[in-house]
Amino acid sequence: MLGPRLPFVLFALAMLGCTARAQSAPKGYRIVRELPHDTAAYTQGLIWRPGDTLLESTGLFGQSRLRKVVARTGAAVATIALPDDRFGEGIAILDNRLFQLTWQSGVAYVYDPVTLALSDSIRYPGEGWGLASDGRSLIMSDGSDSLRVIDPRTFAVERVVKVRYPSGAPVAQLNELEYFKGELFANVYQSDWILRIDPTSGVVRQVLDLGRLLPSHNAAATDENVLNGIAVDDSTGHLWVTGKRWPRLFVLELLPQP
């Protein structure tokens, strides 16, 4: 999605005491691999698939796509274009169906995750930003501090989770999401942070500051081409992360929390 720039300092203020702890703690990850990424891809959603294949959703009006990408080369081997008036957003797979949100159109597209053949579309209220699946329901962000847990058949809201730092401060601009082993990972839009969230309570367990991955594209350097896109390799637990129009994709090993 696009939106007004929120200065990075506001995130630091919102963190209150949590920020100081995040800065003084070990950075929490190490880089395992670096891979090429298409600089034309305005990344909105990312999913890892066996064989180091990625499914990627890209945004912008007239440029939104669903792409199947070979991670080793960064090349797309299959591409589905959205209508020019639709802005692609987050993606998730559940029950062998691939869901793709749109920003303000109030429609989710449903595809076959292997062939990318379109099979359905579902209407929903409000904006769509990030999307993940816990294996039973879909979890959806809309740029606020709230996550909607929704029925994948109807997109009816089952419950709402308010995301908070340990200090109690709300988390604004929740964006791309990924669920893995009882934990939710979330990009904070226009920041260099990935949050590790308890999906039941909404409490942030850890802040991963990835500002050093690609300094020329971090939140201090650009308004738009920021960190966005989280996938998890189920076989290793490694995070695959990139950003909007980034030239690189990074594979990260998470280190034990202090």
C-alpha positions in Angstrom: 0.0 0.0 0.0 0.9 3.7 -0.2 0.5 6.1 2.6 1.8 9.2 4.3 5.4 8.9 5.7 5.5 8.2 9.4 9.0 9.4 10.7 11.0 6.5 12.1 11.4 8.5 15.3 7.7 8.0 16.1 8.2 4.2 16.2 11.0 4.7 18.7 8.8 6.9 20.9 6.0 4.3 20.7 8.3 1.6 21.8 9.0 3.5 25.1 11.2 1.3 27.2 11.2 -1.6 24.7 13.3 0.3 22.1 16.3 0.7 24.4 16.3 -3.1 25.1 16.1 -3.9 21.4 19.0 -1.7 20.6 21.2 -3.0 23.4 20.4 -6.7 22.7 22.1 -8.9 20.1 20.6 -8.2 16.7 18.9 -11.6 16.8 19.8 -13.1 13.4 22.6 -13.9 11.1 22.6 -13.8 7.3 22.8 -17.3 5.8 22.4 -16.4 2.1 22.0 -13.5 -0.2 20.1 -13.9 -3.5 19.1 -11.7 -6.4 15.7 -9.9 -6.4 13.8 -8.2 -9.2 14.1 -4.4 -8.7 10.9 -3.9 -10.6 9.0 -5.9 -7.9 7.1 -3.7 -5.5 6.9 -6.5 -3.0 3.8 -6.8 -0.9 3.7 -10.5 0.1 6.1 -13.5 0.0 5.8 -17.3 0.5 8.5 -19.9 0.4 7.8 -23.1 -1.4 9.8 -26.4 -1.5 12.7 -26.3 -3.9 13.5 -22.7 -3.1 10.7 -21.3 -5.1 8.9 -18.2 -4.0 5.4 -16.9 -4.5 5.5 -13.1 -4.5 2.7 -10.5 -4.7 3.5 -7.1 -6.0 1.6 -3.8 -5.8 1.0 -0.5 -7.5 -1.9 0.3 -9.8 -1.3 -1.1 -13.3 1.7 -3.1 -12.1 0.3 -5.6 -9.6 1.2 -9.2 -10.1 1.3 -12.6 -8.6 4.6 -14.2 -9.5 6.3 -17.6 -9.1 10.0 -16.9 -8.7 13.1 -19.1 -8.8 15.0 -17.9 -5.7 18.5 -18.8 -7.1 18.1 -16.3 -10.0 15.3 -14.0 -8.9 13.6 -14.7 -12.3 9.8 -15.1 -12.5 8.7 -18.3 -14.3 5.0 -17.6 -14.1 3.2 -14.3 -13.7 -0.5 -13.4 -13.3 -1.4 -9.7 -13.8 -4.2 -8.1 -11.7 -6.6 -5.6 -13.3 -5.1 -2.2 -13.6 -7.4 -0.7 -11.0 -6.4 -3.3 -8.4 -3.4 -2.9 -6.0 -1.9 -6.2 -5.0 -1.2 -6.9 -1.3 -0.5 -9.8 1.0 -0.7 -13.5 0.2 -1.2 -16.8 2.1 -1.9 -20.4 1.5 -4.6 -22.4 3.3 -6.3 -25.7 2.4 -4.4 -25.8 -0.9 -5.7 -22.4 -1.9 -3.6 -19.3 -2.5 -5.2 -16.0 -1.3 -4.1 -12.6 -2.5 -5.5 -9.4 -1.0 -6.0 -6.0 -2.7 -5.4 -2.7 -1.0 -8.6 -0.7 -1.2 -10.8 -2.7 -3.7 -12.2 -5.0 -1.0 -11.6 -8.2 -3.0 -9.3 -11.2 -2.4 -8.4 -13.4 -5.3 -8.1 -17.2 -4.9 -5.7 -19.3 -7.0 -4.3 -22.8 -7.3 -0.9 -22.5 -5.5 0.8 -24.7 -8.1 -0.6 -23.5 -11.5 -1.7 -20.0 -10.3 -5.0 -20.6 -12.0 -7.7 -18.2 -10.7 -10.5 -20.1 -9.0 -12.5 -17.6 -7.0 -12.8 -14.1 -5.6 -14.1 -13.0 -2.2 -15.3 -9.6 -1.0 -14.3 -8.1 2.4 -14.7 -4.7 4.1 -11.9 -2.3 4.7 -8.3 -2.3 3.5 -6.2 -5.3 2.9 -2.4 -5.2 3.7 -0.7 -8.3 5.0 -2.0 -11.9 5.1 -0.9 -15.1 6.8 -2.4 -18.5 7.8 -2.3 -20.3 11.1 -3.4 -23.6 9.5 -7.1 -23.0 10.3 -7.9 -19.4 9.7 -6.4 -16.4 7.8 -4.9 -13.5 9.7 -5.1 -10.1 8.0 -3.6 -6.7 8.7 -5.0 -3.4 7.5 -2.3 -0.9 8.5 -3.7 -0.4 12.0 -2.7 -2.0 15.3 -5.4 -4.6 14.8 -5.2 -8.0 13.2 -8.4 -9.7 11.9 -8.6 -13.5 12.2 -11.0 -14.5 9.4 -12.8 -17.5 8.0 -11.1 -18.4 4.7 -14.4 -19.3 3.0 -16.3 -16.1 3.7 -13.7 -13.7 5.2 -16.1 -13.2 8.1 -14.2 -11.9 11.1 -13.8 -14.5 13.9 -11.9 -12.3 16.3 -9.7 -9.2 16.4 -6.2 -9.2 18.0 -4.8 -5.8 19.2 -1.0 -5.8 18.9 1.0 -4.1 21.7 4.6 -3.7 22.7 5.4 -5.0 26.2 5.1 -1.4 27.5 1.4 -1.5 26.4 1.9 1.0 23.5 0.0 0.1 20.3 1.8 -1.0 17.2 0.9 1.2 14.2 1.3 0.3 10.5 1.2 -3.5 10.7 1.8 -4.8 7.2 3.2 -8.1 5.7 2.6 -11.1 7.9 4.0 -14.7 8.2 2.9 -17.4 10.7 5.3 -20.1 11.8 5.1 -22.6 14.8 2.7 -20.5 16.9 4.3 -17.2 16.2 3.4 -14.3 13.9 6.1 -12.3 12.1 5.1 -8.8 11.0 6.7 -6.0 9.0 6.0 -2.5 10.4 5.5 -0.4 7.3 8.1 2.3 6.6 10.4 0.9 9.3 13.3 -1.6 9.3 11.5 -3.8 11.9 10.1 -7.3 11.8 8.1 -8.0 15.0 7.7 -11.5 16.6 4.2 -11.5 18.0 2.2 -13.8 20.2 -0.9 -14.3 18.0 -3.2 -15.0 20.9 -2.4 -12.1 23.2 -1.0 -9.7 20.5 2.1 -8.9 22.7 5.3 -8.3 20.8 8.0 -10.9 21.9 10.9 -9.5 20.0 11.9 -6.6 17.6 14.3 -7.6 14.8 16.0 -4.5 13.5 17.0 -5.3 9.9 18.2 -1.8 9.0 21.7 -3.0 8.3 20.7 -5.5 5.6 20.5 -2.9 2.8 21.4 0.5 4.1 20.6 2.3 0.8 17.0 1.1 1.1 16.3 1.3 4.8 13.7 3.5 6.5 16.1 6.4 7.0 17.1 6.5 3.3 13.8 6.2 1.5 10.1 6.9 1.8 8.9 4.0 -0.3 11.4 1.2 -1.2 11.5 -0.2 2.4 11.7 -3.6 4.0 8.6 -5.7 3.1 8.2 -9.3 2.5 8.6 -12.2 4.9 8.6 -15.9 4.1 9.6 -18.9 6.2 11.4 -22.1 5.0 9.5 -24.7 6.9 12.4 -27.2 6.7 14.9 -24.9 8.4 12.9 -22.2 10.1 15.0 -19.6 8.2 13.4 -16.3 7.3 13.5 -15.1 3.7 13.1 -11.3 3.6 13.3 -8.5 1.0 11.8 -5.1 0.3 10.0 -3.1 -2.3 12.2 -2.9 -5.4 15.2 -4.3 -3.5 18.0 -5.8 -5.5 18.7 -8.5 -2.9 16.7 -11.1 -0.9 18.2 -12.3 2.4 17.9 -15.7 4.1 18.2 -15.2 7.9 18.8 -17.7 10.7 17.1 -16.5 13.9 19.4 -16.7 17.0 18.2 -17.6 20.5 16.6 -14.7 22.3 18.6 -13.4 25.3 
